[in-house]
């Protein structure tokens, strides 16, 4: 797992549990790390990333952090996982920390956060090795999360919503049950840990989206998306364009569009999109074109022109921009509970 992924996952966990949103600056070569600041606090934190905080290494880690304190910055340790025991040692040494399963300690007045007792589940130590988090599994999970009534629908209905073969539904449901996300009650399924599954799906979404990227282009007209005839391309809008549609006044810096099968060339030609290499105008806006990878998911009236809110939420949570992340959470609030 790369350090940027560890940082994003830890900050997502913190926001989910506390509502705190971080402002993150890209790595600053002069200080050697990502710079993080939270609303309502003047403290500036320099992220120190580790994949794991082990009992044997915590003492050395504390010494290292204390020795490398830089003027003007407090240290923030970010790890995959910090146990209660190691967390106590870090707090005793006044080390702020976050991890990827939701444990946190922040003592940066007026902000004080202490979350402990959360433990990783062994089955998720290597999410990428789980069948659930392959392309097919992720598509089925999206369908189930998006429609609360689909969990006990027919295999055919689930497959149609997810755009997968009907033969895959059985093993996905078995995996969900074996991994503790659902349980069977008679001939019905019930959710046990929908919240955790949603977080895992959001974390894995960039891999799914990347598989369906058809190309990145530039358009010379920033408002191209306002007049487009989506039906010509069997298309829906996504990413920051969904925020612009839901929150008047928001100005998207880039756009995503999901098109029907074999519709990309027509879209590129008719919108006069240019590839990244040939785009020279400072007024050009980036447009990422993806294939529609889902099936018959129902759309609400509000999102009839846009990809499903969960898709847009997962896409928008990849950004560092705290304002975008806040709006993305509002956009999908009904699906987070």
C-alpha atoms as a printed R data frame, in Angstrom:
    type eleno elety resid chain resno       x       y       z
1   ATOM     1    CA   UNK     A     1   0.000   0.000   0.000
2   ATOM     2    CA   UNK     A     2   1.463   3.389  -0.938
3   ATOM     3    CA   UNK     A     3   1.752   6.262   1.509
4   ATOM     4    CA   UNK     A     4  -0.863   8.417  -0.208
5   ATOM     5    CA   UNK     A     5  -3.411   5.608   0.111
6   ATOM     6    CA   UNK     A     6  -2.632   5.204   3.812
7   ATOM     7    CA   UNK     A     7  -3.117   8.946   4.350
8   ATOM     8    CA   UNK     A     8  -6.404   9.163   2.439
9   ATOM     9    CA   UNK     A     9  -7.874   6.101   4.189
10  ATOM    10    CA   UNK     A    10  -6.907   7.381   7.647
11  ATOM    11    CA   UNK     A    11  -8.398  10.833   6.986
12  ATOM    12    CA   UNK     A    12 -11.559   9.246   5.575
13  ATOM    13    CA   UNK     A    13 -11.925   7.212   8.767
14  ATOM    14    CA   UNK     A    14 -11.464  10.301  10.917
15  ATOM    15    CA   UNK     A    15 -14.048  12.239   8.945
16  ATOM    16    CA   UNK     A    16 -16.504   9.349   9.097
17  ATOM    17    CA   UNK     A    17 -16.289   9.036  12.885
18  ATOM    18    CA   UNK     A    18 -15.914  12.693  13.898
19  ATOM    19    CA   UNK     A    19 -16.889  14.913  10.976
20  ATOM    20    CA   UNK     A    20 -13.435  16.541  11.006
21  ATOM    21    CA   UNK     A    21 -12.156  17.448   7.574
22  ATOM    22    CA   UNK     A    22  -8.462  17.924   6.938
23  ATOM    23    CA   UNK     A    23  -6.807  20.378   4.605
24  ATOM    24    CA   UNK     A    24  -3.920  18.518   3.026
25  ATOM    25    CA   UNK     A    25  -1.076  20.051   1.095
26  ATOM    26    CA   UNK     A    26   0.940  17.986  -1.299
27  ATOM    27    CA   UNK     A    27   4.339  16.850  -0.114
28  ATOM    28    CA   UNK     A    28   6.594  19.816   0.665
29  ATOM    29    CA   UNK     A    29  10.195  19.052  -0.183
30  ATOM    30    CA   UNK     A    30  11.415  21.562   2.396
31  ATOM    31    CA   UNK     A    31   9.906  19.627   5.291
32  ATOM    32    CA   UNK     A    32   9.679  16.172   3.780
33  ATOM    33    CA   UNK     A    33   6.043  15.181   4.231
34  ATOM    34    CA   UNK     A    34   2.354  15.918   3.673
35  ATOM    35    CA   UNK     A    35   1.184  18.993   5.588
36  ATOM    36    CA   UNK     A    36  -2.167  18.643   7.350
37  ATOM    37    CA   UNK     A    37  -4.357  21.198   9.083
38  ATOM    38    CA   UNK     A    38  -7.846  20.853  10.551
39  ATOM    39    CA   UNK     A    39 -10.627  23.407  10.666
40  ATOM    40    CA   UNK     A    40 -10.808  25.372  13.938
41  ATOM    41    CA   UNK     A    41  -7.180  24.671  14.810
42  ATOM    42    CA   UNK     A    42  -4.051  26.625  13.993
43  ATOM    43    CA   UNK     A    43  -1.835  23.587  14.528
44  ATOM    44    CA   UNK     A    44   0.136  22.509  11.486
45  ATOM    45    CA   UNK     A    45   0.861  18.795  11.368
46  ATOM    46    CA   UNK     A    46   3.559  17.029   9.417
47  ATOM    47    CA   UNK     A    47   2.457  13.501   8.518
48  ATOM    48    CA   UNK     A    48   4.845  10.674   9.342
49  ATOM    49    CA   UNK     A    49   3.691   7.508   7.590
50  ATOM    50    CA   UNK     A    50   4.268   3.924   8.633
51  ATOM    51    CA   UNK     A    51   2.516   0.829   7.317
52  ATOM    52    CA   UNK     A    52   2.305  -0.751  10.784
53  ATOM    53    CA   UNK     A    53   3.075   0.263  14.379
54  ATOM    54    CA   UNK     A    54   4.404  -2.861  16.082
55  ATOM    55    CA   UNK     A    55   4.990  -3.328  19.790
56  ATOM    56    CA   UNK     A    56   8.704  -3.826  19.236
57  ATOM    57    CA   UNK     A    57   9.100  -0.666  17.175
58  ATOM    58    CA   UNK     A    58   6.981   1.873  19.025
59  ATOM    59    CA   UNK     A    59   9.752   2.956  21.443
60  ATOM    60    CA   UNK     A    60  12.157   3.548  18.577
61  ATOM    61    CA   UNK     A    61   9.422   5.303  16.610
62  ATOM    62    CA   UNK     A    62   8.699   7.679  19.500
63  ATOM    63    CA   UNK     A    63  12.388   8.509  19.806
64  ATOM    64    CA   UNK     A    64  12.603   9.111  16.074
65  ATOM    65    CA   UNK     A    65   9.584  11.413  16.042
66  ATOM    66    CA   UNK     A    66  10.816  13.425  19.014
67  ATOM    67    CA   UNK     A    67  14.282  13.831  17.509
68  ATOM    68    CA   UNK     A    68  12.957  14.999  14.133
69  ATOM    69    CA   UNK     A    69  10.478  17.615  15.352
70  ATOM    70    CA   UNK     A    70  10.719  20.529  12.943
71  ATOM    71    CA   UNK     A    71  10.092  24.153  13.846
72  ATOM    72    CA   UNK     A    72   6.482  25.167  13.307
73  ATOM    73    CA   UNK     A    73   5.123  21.665  12.833
74  ATOM    74    CA   UNK     A    74   3.692  19.014  15.129
75  ATOM    75    CA   UNK     A    75   4.067  15.391  14.073
76  ATOM    76    CA   UNK     A    76   1.083  13.240  13.096
77  ATOM    77    CA   UNK     A    77   1.746   9.514  12.875
78  ATOM    78    CA   UNK     A    78  -0.403   7.736  10.270
79  ATOM    79    CA   UNK     A    79  -0.399   3.921  10.119
80  ATOM    80    CA   UNK     A    80  -2.398   1.009   8.807
81  ATOM    81    CA   UNK     A    81  -3.147  -0.015  12.401
82  ATOM    82    CA   UNK     A    82  -2.280   1.119  15.937
83  ATOM    83    CA   UNK     A    83  -3.280  -1.206  18.779
84  ATOM    84    CA   UNK     A    84  -4.639   0.050  22.117
85  ATOM    85    CA   UNK     A    85  -1.331  -0.829  23.782
86  ATOM    86    CA   UNK     A    86   0.741   1.067  21.261
87  ATOM    87    CA   UNK     A    87  -1.757   3.913  21.264
88  ATOM    88    CA   UNK     A    88  -1.303   4.327  25.034
89  ATOM    89    CA   UNK     A    89   2.480   4.541  24.589
90  ATOM    90    CA   UNK     A    90   2.098   7.115  21.824
91  ATOM    91    CA   UNK     A    91  -0.318   9.240  23.875
92  ATOM    92    CA   UNK     A    92   2.030   9.153  26.856
93  ATOM    93    CA   UNK     A    93   4.694  10.593  24.566
94  ATOM    94    CA   UNK     A    94   2.260  13.233  23.237
95  ATOM    95    CA   UNK     A    95   2.275  11.773  19.720
96  ATOM    96    CA   UNK     A    96  -0.858  12.451  17.668
97  ATOM    97    CA   UNK     A    97  -1.892   9.539  15.460
98  ATOM    98    CA   UNK     A    98  -4.471   8.127  13.038
99  ATOM    99    CA   UNK     A    99  -4.856   4.675  11.544
100 ATOM   100    CA   UNK     A   100  -6.811   3.057   8.728
101 ATOM   101    CA   UNK     A   101  -9.326   1.239  10.954
102 ATOM   102    CA   UNK     A   102 -10.538   4.336  12.810
103 ATOM   103    CA   UNK     A   103  -8.313   4.619  15.902
104 ATOM   104    CA   UNK     A   104  -7.236   8.199  16.472
105 ATOM   105    CA   UNK     A   105  -5.638  10.572  18.943
106 ATOM   106    CA   UNK     A   106  -5.510  14.308  18.314
107 ATOM   107    CA   UNK     A   107  -4.638  16.805  21.023
108 ATOM   108    CA   UNK     A   108  -4.444  20.066  19.100
109 ATOM   109    CA   UNK     A   109  -6.613  22.570  21.014
110 ATOM   110    CA   UNK     A   110  -9.417  23.218  20.655
111 ATOM   111    CA   UNK     A   111  -9.636  19.800  18.964
112 ATOM   112    CA   UNK     A   112  -9.382  16.698  21.126
113 ATOM   113    CA   UNK     A   113 -10.132  13.261  19.690
114 ATOM   114    CA   UNK     A   114  -9.571   9.846  21.251
115 ATOM   115    CA   UNK     A   115 -10.915   6.786  19.452
116 ATOM   116    CA   UNK     A   116  -9.609   3.391  20.494
117 ATOM   117    CA   UNK     A   117 -10.607  -0.248  20.513
118 ATOM   118    CA   UNK     A   118 -11.068  -0.628  16.770
119 ATOM   119    CA   UNK     A   119  -9.299  -3.646  15.359
120 ATOM   120    CA   UNK     A   120  -8.552  -4.791  11.824
121 ATOM   121    CA   UNK     A   121 -10.185  -7.966  10.658
122 ATOM   122    CA   UNK     A   122  -7.699 -10.500   9.363
123 ATOM   123    CA   UNK     A   123  -9.776 -11.103   6.295
124 ATOM   124    CA   UNK     A   124  -9.027  -7.525   5.206
125 ATOM   125    CA   UNK     A   125  -5.280  -7.558   5.775
126 ATOM   126    CA   UNK     A   126  -4.989  -7.999   2.002
127 ATOM   127    CA   UNK     A   127  -8.176  -6.647   0.471
128 ATOM   128    CA   UNK     A   128  -6.761  -6.969  -3.003
129 ATOM   129    CA   UNK     A   129  -6.533 -10.747  -2.460
130 ATOM   130    CA   UNK     A   130 -10.204 -11.092  -1.601
131 ATOM   131    CA   UNK     A   131 -12.586 -12.193  -4.342
132 ATOM   132    CA   UNK     A   132 -15.076  -9.668  -3.037
133 ATOM   133    CA   UNK     A   133 -12.841  -6.810  -4.090
134 ATOM   134    CA   UNK     A   134 -12.228  -7.925  -7.636
135 ATOM   135    CA   UNK     A   135 -14.010  -6.066 -10.431
136 ATOM   136    CA   UNK     A   136 -16.994  -8.432 -10.417
137 ATOM   137    CA   UNK     A   137 -17.375  -8.401  -6.655
138 ATOM   138    CA   UNK     A   138 -17.167  -4.608  -6.497
139 ATOM   139    CA   UNK     A   139 -19.899  -4.240  -9.123
140 ATOM   140    CA   UNK     A   140 -22.238  -6.543  -7.198
141 ATOM   141    CA   UNK     A   141 -21.482  -4.775  -3.910
142 ATOM   142    CA   UNK     A   142 -22.330  -1.427  -5.532
143 ATOM   143    CA   UNK     A   143 -25.695  -2.742  -6.686
144 ATOM   144    CA   UNK     A   144 -26.499  -4.093  -3.217
145 ATOM   145    CA   UNK     A   145 -25.435  -0.922  -1.427
146 ATOM   146    CA   UNK     A   146 -27.327   1.311  -3.861
147 ATOM   147    CA   UNK     A   147 -30.665  -0.497  -3.558
148 ATOM   148    CA   UNK     A   148 -31.766  -1.557  -0.098
149 ATOM   149    CA   UNK     A   149 -34.310  -4.014  -1.491
150 ATOM   150    CA   UNK     A   150 -31.899  -5.852  -3.762
151 ATOM   151    CA   UNK     A   151 -30.262  -8.060  -1.130
152 ATOM   152    CA   UNK     A   152 -33.213 -10.476  -1.204
153 ATOM   153    CA   UNK     A   153 -34.093 -10.077  -4.864
154 ATOM   154    CA   UNK     A   154 -33.656 -12.841  -7.433
155 ATOM   155    CA   UNK     A   155 -30.191 -13.634  -8.731
156 ATOM   156    CA   UNK     A   156 -31.320 -12.436 -12.157
157 ATOM   157    CA   UNK     A   157 -32.374  -9.058 -10.772
158 ATOM   158    CA   UNK     A   158 -29.107  -8.576  -8.885
159 ATOM   159    CA   UNK     A   159 -27.103  -9.559 -11.973
160 ATOM   160    CA   UNK     A   160 -29.047  -7.114 -14.161
161 ATOM   161    CA   UNK     A   161 -28.439  -4.271 -11.705
162 ATOM   162    CA   UNK     A   162 -24.738  -5.070 -11.421
163 ATOM   163    CA   UNK     A   163 -24.135  -5.919 -15.103
164 ATOM   164    CA   UNK     A   164 -22.514  -9.265 -14.276
165 ATOM   165    CA   UNK     A   165 -23.373 -12.861 -15.117
166 ATOM   166    CA   UNK     A   166 -26.011 -14.508 -12.952
167 ATOM   167    CA   UNK     A   167 -23.537 -17.247 -12.011
168 ATOM   168    CA   UNK     A   168 -21.425 -14.795  -9.995
169 ATOM   169    CA   UNK     A   169 -24.167 -13.775  -7.562
170 ATOM   170    CA   UNK     A   170 -24.080 -16.951  -5.491
171 ATOM   171    CA   UNK     A   171 -20.390 -16.779  -4.633
172 ATOM   172    CA   UNK     A   172 -20.555 -13.051  -3.894
173 ATOM   173    CA   UNK     A   173 -23.380 -13.593  -1.401
174 ATOM   174    CA   UNK     A   174 -21.490 -16.506   0.160
175 ATOM   175    CA   UNK     A   175 -18.379 -14.353   0.524
176 ATOM   176    CA   UNK     A   176 -20.417 -11.546   2.074
177 ATOM   177    CA   UNK     A   177 -21.848 -14.018   4.567
178 ATOM   178    CA   UNK     A   178 -18.509 -15.720   5.311
179 ATOM   179    CA   UNK     A   179 -16.830 -12.376   5.914
180 ATOM   180    CA   UNK     A   180 -19.523 -11.179   8.298
181 ATOM   181    CA   UNK     A   181 -21.226  -8.518   6.202
182 ATOM   182    CA   UNK     A   182 -24.599 -10.269   5.968
183 ATOM   183    CA   UNK     A   183 -26.326 -13.174   7.678
184 ATOM   184    CA   UNK     A   184 -29.083 -15.483   6.598
185 ATOM   185    CA   UNK     A   185 -32.355 -15.647   8.505
186 ATOM   186    CA   UNK     A   186 -34.559 -18.354   7.056
187 ATOM   187    CA   UNK     A   187 -34.573 -17.688   3.347
188 ATOM   188    CA   UNK     A   188 -33.742 -14.009   3.783
189 ATOM   189    CA   UNK     A   189 -30.491 -12.087   4.138
190 ATOM   190    CA   UNK     A   190 -29.931  -9.237   6.569
191 ATOM   191    CA   UNK     A   191 -27.107  -6.728   6.832
192 ATOM   192    CA   UNK     A   192 -24.642  -7.170   9.686
193 ATOM   193    CA   UNK     A   193 -21.961  -4.635   8.783
194 ATOM   194    CA   UNK     A   194 -23.072  -2.546   5.831
195 ATOM   195    CA   UNK     A   195 -21.059   0.410   7.136
196 ATOM   196    CA   UNK     A   196 -17.748  -1.447   6.976
197 ATOM   197    CA   UNK     A   197 -18.525  -2.880   3.553
198 ATOM   198    CA   UNK     A   198 -19.281   0.600   2.239
199 ATOM   199    CA   UNK     A   199 -15.954   1.927   3.516
200 ATOM   200    CA   UNK     A   200 -14.083  -1.007   1.981
201 ATOM   201    CA   UNK     A   201 -15.897  -0.495  -1.320
202 ATOM   202    CA   UNK     A   202 -15.006   3.213  -1.364
203 ATOM   203    CA   UNK     A   203 -11.361   2.356  -0.683
204 ATOM   204    CA   UNK     A   204 -11.296  -0.123  -3.578
205 ATOM   205    CA   UNK     A   205 -13.318   2.007  -6.012
206 ATOM   206    CA   UNK     A   206 -10.316   3.706  -7.721
207 ATOM   207    CA   UNK     A   207  -9.222   0.313  -9.049
208 ATOM   208    CA   UNK     A   208 -12.692  -0.394 -10.429
209 ATOM   209    CA   UNK     A   209 -12.997   3.032 -12.043
210 ATOM   210    CA   UNK     A   210  -9.548   2.830 -13.617
211 ATOM   211    CA   UNK     A   211 -10.480  -0.410 -15.378
212 ATOM   212    CA   UNK     A   212 -13.234   1.459 -17.212
213 ATOM   213    CA   UNK     A   213 -11.311   4.595 -18.183
214 ATOM   214    CA   UNK     A   214 -11.659   5.129 -21.939
215 ATOM   215    CA   UNK     A   215  -9.530   8.229 -22.110
216 ATOM   216    CA   UNK     A   216  -8.710  11.642 -20.654
217 ATOM   217    CA   UNK     A   217  -9.432  14.676 -22.828
218 ATOM   218    CA   UNK     A   218  -9.699  18.446 -22.724
219 ATOM   219    CA   UNK     A   219 -12.610  20.638 -23.740
220 ATOM   220    CA   UNK     A   220 -12.273  24.325 -24.574
221 ATOM   221    CA   UNK     A   221 -15.645  25.193 -23.059
222 ATOM   222    CA   UNK     A   222 -15.954  24.956 -19.275
223 ATOM   223    CA   UNK     A   223 -19.760  24.705 -19.451
224 ATOM   224    CA   UNK     A   224 -19.843  21.919 -22.049
225 ATOM   225    CA   UNK     A   225 -21.766  19.660 -19.680
226 ATOM   226    CA   UNK     A   226 -24.724  22.037 -19.260
227 ATOM   227    CA   UNK     A   227 -25.971  21.680 -22.842
228 ATOM   228    CA   UNK     A   228 -24.910  18.164 -23.737
229 ATOM   229    CA   UNK     A   229 -27.567  15.761 -25.009
230 ATOM   230    CA   UNK     A   230 -26.727  12.831 -22.744
231 ATOM   231    CA   UNK     A   231 -29.132  10.514 -24.526
232 ATOM   232    CA   UNK     A   232 -27.025  10.589 -27.700
233 ATOM   233    CA   UNK     A   233 -24.226   8.879 -25.827
234 ATOM   234    CA   UNK     A   234 -26.255   6.852 -23.300
235 ATOM   235    CA   UNK     A   235 -24.300   8.883 -20.802
236 ATOM   236    CA   UNK     A   236 -24.440  10.262 -17.270
237 ATOM   237    CA   UNK     A   237 -22.210  12.839 -15.616
238 ATOM   238    CA   UNK     A   238 -20.059  12.234 -12.561
239 ATOM   239    CA   UNK     A   239 -17.445  13.549 -10.167
240 ATOM   240    CA   UNK     A   240 -17.393  17.310  -9.643
241 ATOM   241    CA   UNK     A   241 -20.128  17.726 -12.257
242 ATOM   242    CA   UNK     A   242 -22.488  15.939  -9.868
243 ATOM   243    CA   UNK     A   243 -21.602  18.481  -7.187
244 ATOM   244    CA   UNK     A   244 -22.286  21.325  -9.607
245 ATOM   245    CA   UNK     A   245 -25.699  19.825 -10.347
246 ATOM   246    CA   UNK     A   246 -26.580  19.356  -6.684
247 ATOM   247    CA   UNK     A   247 -25.045  22.546  -5.264
248 ATOM   248    CA   UNK     A   248 -25.690  25.687  -7.350
249 ATOM   249    CA   UNK     A   249 -22.654  27.917  -7.360
250 ATOM   250    CA   UNK     A   250 -20.097  25.132  -7.189
251 ATOM   251    CA   UNK     A   251 -17.607  25.477 -10.041
252 ATOM   252    CA   UNK     A   252 -16.216  22.135 -11.213
253 ATOM   253    CA   UNK     A   253 -12.512  22.098 -12.013
254 ATOM   254    CA   UNK     A   254 -12.817  18.863 -13.983
255 ATOM   255    CA   UNK     A   255 -15.487  16.482 -15.172
256 ATOM   256    CA   UNK     A   256 -16.308  12.819 -15.524
257 ATOM   257    CA   UNK     A   257 -18.735  11.294 -17.975
258 ATOM   258    CA   UNK     A   258 -19.785   7.652 -18.193
259 ATOM   259    CA   UNK     A   259 -20.871   6.653 -21.694
260 ATOM   260    CA   UNK     A   260 -22.644   3.705 -23.240
261 ATOM   261    CA   UNK     A   261 -20.935   0.955 -25.168
262 ATOM   262    CA   UNK     A   262 -19.132   2.154 -28.328
263 ATOM   263    CA   UNK     A   263 -20.176   5.789 -27.687
264 ATOM   264    CA   UNK     A   264 -16.803   7.272 -26.809
265 ATOM   265    CA   UNK     A   265 -15.664   8.099 -30.346
266 ATOM   266    CA   UNK     A   266 -18.944   9.815 -31.114
267 ATOM   267    CA   UNK     A   267 -18.697  11.878 -27.926
268 ATOM   268    CA   UNK     A   268 -15.093  12.918 -28.581
269 ATOM   269    CA   UNK     A   269 -15.866  13.861 -32.174
270 ATOM   270    CA   UNK     A   270 -19.049  15.842 -31.544
271 ATOM   271    CA   UNK     A   271 -17.782  17.684 -28.461
272 ATOM   272    CA   UNK     A   272 -14.469  18.362 -30.233
273 ATOM   273    CA   UNK     A   273 -12.499  16.998 -27.311
274 ATOM   274    CA   UNK     A   274  -8.725  16.929 -27.644
275 ATOM   275    CA   UNK     A   275  -6.317  14.593 -25.966
276 ATOM   276    CA   UNK     A   276  -4.139  15.816 -23.118
277 ATOM   277    CA   UNK     A   277  -1.010  16.158 -25.232
278 ATOM   278    CA   UNK     A   278  -2.577  18.586 -27.712
279 ATOM   279    CA   UNK     A   279  -4.459  20.757 -25.250
280 ATOM   280    CA   UNK     A   280  -2.744  24.170 -25.088
281 ATOM   281    CA   UNK     A   281  -5.366  26.654 -23.994
282 ATOM   282    CA   UNK     A   282  -5.399  27.669 -20.345
283 ATOM   283    CA   UNK     A   283  -9.190  27.694 -20.567
284 ATOM   284    CA   UNK     A   284  -9.388  23.974 -21.303
285 ATOM   285    CA   UNK     A   285 -11.036  21.757 -18.700
286 ATOM   286    CA   UNK     A   286 -10.228  18.113 -18.229
287 ATOM   287    CA   UNK     A   287 -12.866  15.518 -19.099
288 ATOM   288    CA   UNK     A   288 -12.330  11.886 -18.097
289 ATOM   289    CA   UNK     A   289 -14.455   9.486 -20.137
290 ATOM   290    CA   UNK     A   290 -15.449   6.114 -18.646
291 ATOM   291    CA   UNK     A   291 -17.631   3.268 -19.786
292 ATOM   292    CA   UNK     A   292 -20.852   2.680 -17.854
293 ATOM   293    CA   UNK     A   293 -19.981  -0.402 -15.851
294 ATOM   294    CA   UNK     A   294 -23.277  -0.871 -14.025
295 ATOM   295    CA   UNK     A   295 -26.600  -2.247 -15.185
296 ATOM   296    CA   UNK     A   296 -30.193  -1.329 -14.413
297 ATOM   297    CA   UNK     A   297 -29.639   0.681 -11.260
298 ATOM   298    CA   UNK     A   298 -32.627   2.914 -10.661
299 ATOM   299    CA   UNK     A   299 -32.008   6.656 -10.603
300 ATOM   300    CA   UNK     A   300 -33.782   9.194  -8.426
301 ATOM   301    CA   UNK     A   301 -35.204  12.303 -10.046
302 ATOM   302    CA   UNK     A   302 -32.380  14.393  -8.587
303 ATOM   303    CA   UNK     A   303 -29.685  12.186 -10.083
304 ATOM   304    CA   UNK     A   304 -31.329  11.175 -13.369
305 ATOM   305    CA   UNK     A   305 -28.545  12.930 -15.324
306 ATOM   306    CA   UNK     A   306 -25.759  11.796 -13.043
307 ATOM   307    CA   UNK     A   307 -24.043   8.607 -11.999
308 ATOM   308    CA   UNK     A   308 -25.326   7.054  -8.794
309 ATOM   309    CA   UNK     A   309 -24.449   9.093  -5.665
310 ATOM   310    CA   UNK     A   310 -22.281   6.277  -4.309
311 ATOM   311    CA   UNK     A   311 -20.186   6.284  -7.478
312 ATOM   312    CA   UNK     A   312 -19.726  10.035  -7.312
313 ATOM   313    CA   UNK     A   313 -18.970   9.940  -3.588
314 ATOM   314    CA   UNK     A   314 -16.254   7.305  -4.008
315 ATOM   315    CA   UNK     A   315 -14.747   9.216  -6.909
316 ATOM   316    CA   UNK     A   316 -14.755  12.555  -5.098
317 ATOM   317    CA   UNK     A   317 -13.210  11.124  -1.934
318 ATOM   318    CA   UNK     A   318  -9.993  10.590  -3.902
319 ATOM   319    CA   UNK     A   319  -9.321  14.323  -3.808
320 ATOM   320    CA   UNK     A   320  -7.317  16.257  -1.218
321 ATOM   321    CA   UNK     A   321  -9.690  19.250  -1.456
322 ATOM   322    CA   UNK     A   322 -11.555  19.530   1.895
323 ATOM   323    CA   UNK     A   323 -14.445  21.519   0.392
324 ATOM   324    CA   UNK     A   324 -15.042  18.863  -2.261
325 ATOM   325    CA   UNK     A   325 -14.910  16.120   0.369
326 ATOM   326    CA   UNK     A   326 -17.454  17.946   2.548
327 ATOM   327    CA   UNK     A   327 -19.894  18.362  -0.345
328 ATOM   328    CA   UNK     A   328 -19.355  14.742  -1.414
329 ATOM   329    CA   UNK     A   329 -20.405  13.593   2.058
330 ATOM   330    CA   UNK     A   330 -23.540  15.743   1.879
331 ATOM   331    CA   UNK     A   331 -24.273  14.399  -1.584
332 ATOM   332    CA   UNK     A   332 -24.427  10.826  -0.351
333 ATOM   333    CA   UNK     A   333 -25.611  11.326   3.251
334 ATOM   334    CA   UNK     A   334 -28.692   9.125   2.784
335 ATOM   335    CA   UNK     A   335 -26.492   6.153   1.836
336 ATOM   336    CA   UNK     A   336 -23.987   6.507   4.701
337 ATOM   337    CA   UNK     A   337 -26.426   5.417   7.421
